[in-house]
């Protein structure tokens, strides 16, 4: 599990990690952990980021709820400016996601983010960062566990528990038989129960990841390939 000792974190010269931590604390303090979704969902988006040759690519695909057909997609390529620092990835990826979001004509009512939400040592993963700044309901969907200990298995899921205080910060969810779980956590303006339900609903038979995440990843990969050529 990740160490919380920032003295062990390698950062570029003249980089003040304490300022980033204060920003994370502020964002985390504004997180809403209950459902504030519209009564009727129409559009759900997926967001992902990729890196190639000193560039960061942000991709968002807006899908129609339940039939999962694409309604709009947006991508942006920016110069990479923020260094790679574990647990501060949202500062590296969020700006390009914000830029892609600003181009959308069809605004989603909920966004699935490829990354962590509250299941983060500072409870401020990419999904929480984006949700709070955009004031938009978000769900973190991660392929790997960053923080937290898995509790007892309950059906197809197990709670993800913060070892420091026992708070449930997410869930390991087995979406596909024989596969590893995906790690679902609150981003903003949604409960964990609803987040897990919607992730399962958006994951088609035989798939491990929900459709919004798959669509965003495909677009980000396509754009990254073009940047690399």
Secondary structure as the mmCIF struct_conf table of DSSP 4:
data_model
#
loop_
_struct_conf.conf_type_id
_struct_conf.id
_struct_conf.beg_label_comp_id
_struct_conf.beg_label_asym_id
_struct_conf.beg_label_seq_id
_struct_conf.end_label_comp_id
_struct_conf.end_label_asym_id
_struct_conf.end_label_seq_id
HELX_RH_3T_P HELX_RH_3T_P1 UNK A 6 UNK A 8
BEND BEND1 UNK A 9 UNK A 9
TURN_TY1_P TURN_TY1_P1 UNK A 13 UNK A 14
HELX_RH_AL_P HELX_RH_AL_P1 UNK A 17 UNK A 29
TURN_TY1_P TURN_TY1_P2 UNK A 30 UNK A 30
BEND BEND2 UNK A 34 UNK A 34
BEND BEND3 UNK A 39 UNK A 40
STRN STRN1 UNK A 43 UNK A 52
TURN_TY1_P TURN_TY1_P3 UNK A 53 UNK A 54
STRN STRN2 UNK A 55 UNK A 64
TURN_TY1_P TURN_TY1_P4 UNK A 65 UNK A 67
STRN STRN3 UNK A 70 UNK A 79
BEND BEND4 UNK A 82 UNK A 82
TURN_TY1_P TURN_TY1_P5 UNK A 86 UNK A 87
HELX_RH_AL_P HELX_RH_AL_P2 UNK A 89 UNK A 102
TURN_TY1_P TURN_TY1_P6 UNK A 103 UNK A 103
BEND BEND5 UNK A 105 UNK A 106
BEND BEND6 UNK A 109 UNK A 109
STRN STRN4 UNK A 110 UNK A 114
BEND BEND7 UNK A 115 UNK A 115
BEND BEND8 UNK A 117 UNK A 120
TURN_TY1_P TURN_TY1_P7 UNK A 121 UNK A 122
BEND BEND9 UNK A 123 UNK A 123
HELX_RH_AL_P HELX_RH_AL_P3 UNK A 126 UNK A 134
TURN_TY1_P TURN_TY1_P8 UNK A 135 UNK A 135
STRN STRN5 UNK A 138 UNK A 142
BEND BEND10 UNK A 143 UNK A 144
BEND BEND11 UNK A 147 UNK A 147
STRN STRN6 UNK A 149 UNK A 154
TURN_TY1_P TURN_TY1_P9 UNK A 155 UNK A 156
STRN STRN7 UNK A 157 UNK A 161
TURN_TY1_P TURN_TY1_P10 UNK A 163 UNK A 165
STRN STRN8 UNK A 168 UNK A 173
BEND BEND12 UNK A 176 UNK A 176
TURN_TY1_P TURN_TY1_P11 UNK A 177 UNK A 178
BEND BEND13 UNK A 179 UNK A 179
HELX_LH_PP_P HELX_LH_PP_P1 UNK A 180 UNK A 181
STRN STRN9 UNK A 182 UNK A 188
BEND BEND14 UNK A 189 UNK A 190
HELX_RH_AL_P HELX_RH_AL_P4 UNK A 192 UNK A 202
BEND BEND15 UNK A 203 UNK A 203
TURN_TY1_P TURN_TY1_P12 UNK A 205 UNK A 206
BEND BEND16 UNK A 208 UNK A 209
HELX_RH_AL_P HELX_RH_AL_P5 UNK A 211 UNK A 228
#
